[in-house]
Amino acid sequence: MTSKQQKDIATIKRKVCAYFDVTLKELEGPARARRIVQARRYAMFIVLQGTNLKQETIAESFNKNHSTVHYSCVQMLKLMQGGEPVRETITKILQ
């Protein structure tokens, strides 16, 4: 992973943490509280969609395994299909 990619991931994490009012430690940690899981899903989805990184690389940056990234992205796609305002939320996060 290049230093630019690391900065991109760090920027996304910082913005997601600010939007969902969670700490970076919570985002990268094992917590399963709904608000933390939701923030983590958004962060992983935004990183996957916004970079050309593999799921394994993204997982490492979150201290998770690749199946967590895969599952998070599948859940986000389901939310989008169900009419949730995912794209609007992503736009707000990235502002």
Secondary structure in CASP SS format (residue, H / E / C, confidence):
PFRMAT SS
TARGET T0000
AUTHOR 0000-0000-0000
METHOD secondary structure of the structure
MODEL  1
M C 1.00
T C 1.00
S H 1.00
K H 1.00
Q H 1.00
Q H 1.00
K H 1.00
D H 1.00
I H 1.00
A H 1.00
T H 1.00
I H 1.00
K H 1.00
R H 1.00
K H 1.00
V H 1.00
C H 1.00
A H 1.00
Y H 1.00
F H 1.00
D C 1.00
V C 1.00
T C 1.00
L H 1.00
K H 1.00
E H 1.00
L H 1.00
E H 1.00
G C 1.00
P C 1.00
A C 1.00
R C 1.00
A C 1.00
R H 1.00
R H 1.00
I H 1.00
V H 1.00
Q H 1.00
A H 1.00
R H 1.00
R H 1.00
Y H 1.00
A H 1.00
M H 1.00
F H 1.00
I H 1.00
V H 1.00
L H 1.00
Q H 1.00
G H 1.00
T C 1.00
N C 1.00
L C 1.00
K C 1.00
Q H 1.00
E H 1.00
T H 1.00
I H 1.00
A H 1.00
E H 1.00
S H 1.00
F C 1.00
N C 1.00
K C 1.00
N C 1.00
H H 1.00
S H 1.00
T H 1.00
V H 1.00
H H 1.00
Y H 1.00
S H 1.00
C H 1.00
V H 1.00
Q H 1.00
M H 1.00
L H 1.00
K H 1.00
L H 1.00
M H 1.00
Q H 1.00
G C 1.00
G C 1.00
E C 1.00
P C 1.00
V H 1.00
R H 1.00
E H 1.00
T H 1.00
I H 1.00
T H 1.00
K H 1.00
I H 1.00
L H 1.00
Q C 1.00
END
